[in-house]
Amino acid sequence: MLNPDLARFMYARSNATVVEIEASHVPHLSHPQAVADVISAAVDRRAISNETRHHAHPKVP
């Protein structure tokens, strides 16, 4: 198991988006809605990123 402070350092260094939930080692069981919200937000960000990329570089026939 990683030391939480080391994990935070590495996440910050990689410019990752981090969400911390006060939970056991199985947050998907103890806080399923919070985990679902994080996943939904990531999917939404990815969709916006893909949409922006496609508009910036339209396909040429």
CYANA upper distance limits for C-alpha pairs under 8 A (distance plus 0.5 A):
  2 LEU  CA      6 LEU  CA      7.36
  2 LEU  CA      7 ALA  CA      6.85
  3 ASN  CA      7 ALA  CA      6.76
  4 PRO  CA      8 ARG  CA      6.65
  5 ASP  CA      9 PHE  CA      6.69
  6 LEU  CA     10 MET  CA      6.76
  7 ALA  CA     11 TYR  CA      6.66
  8 ARG  CA     12 ALA  CA      6.59
  9 PHE  CA     13 ARG  CA      6.65
 10 MET  CA     14 SER  CA      6.72
 11 TYR  CA     15 ASN  CA      6.65
 11 TYR  CA     16 ALA  CA      5.73
 11 TYR  CA     17 THR  CA      8.13
 11 TYR  CA     18 VAL  CA      7.71
 12 ALA  CA     16 ALA  CA      6.75
 19 VAL  CA     38 VAL  CA      8.02
 21 ILE  CA     27 PRO  CA      7.91
 21 ILE  CA     34 ALA  CA      8.30
 23 ALA  CA     27 PRO  CA      5.98
 23 ALA  CA     30 SER  CA      7.29
 23 ALA  CA     31 HIS  CA      7.90
 24 SER  CA     30 SER  CA      7.90
 26 VAL  CA     30 SER  CA      7.17
 27 PRO  CA     31 HIS  CA      5.75
 27 PRO  CA     32 PRO  CA      7.30
 27 PRO  CA     35 VAL  CA      7.56
 28 HIS  CA     32 PRO  CA      5.12
 28 HIS  CA     35 VAL  CA      6.35
 31 HIS  CA     35 VAL  CA      6.95
 32 PRO  CA     36 ALA  CA      6.58
 33 GLN  CA     37 ASP  CA      6.56
 34 ALA  CA     38 VAL  CA      6.85
 35 VAL  CA     39 ILE  CA      6.81
 36 ALA  CA     40 SER  CA      6.56
 37 ASP  CA     41 ALA  CA      6.58
 38 VAL  CA     42 ALA  CA      6.77
 39 ILE  CA     43 VAL  CA      6.74
 40 SER  CA     44 ASP  CA      6.64
 41 ALA  CA     45 ARG  CA      6.68
 42 ALA  CA     46 ARG  CA      6.64
 43 VAL  CA     47 ALA  CA      6.63
 44 ASP  CA     48 ILE  CA      6.75
 45 ARG  CA     49 SER  CA      6.59
 46 ARG  CA     50 ASN  CA      6.61
 47 ALA  CA     51 GLU  CA      6.55
 48 ILE  CA     52 THR  CA      6.60
 49 SER  CA     53 ARG  CA      6.67
 50 ASN  CA     54 HIS  CA      6.67
 51 GLU  CA     55 HIS  CA      6.83
 52 THR  CA     56 ALA  CA      6.64
 53 ARG  CA     57 HIS  CA      6.81
 54 HIS  CA     58 PRO  CA      6.32
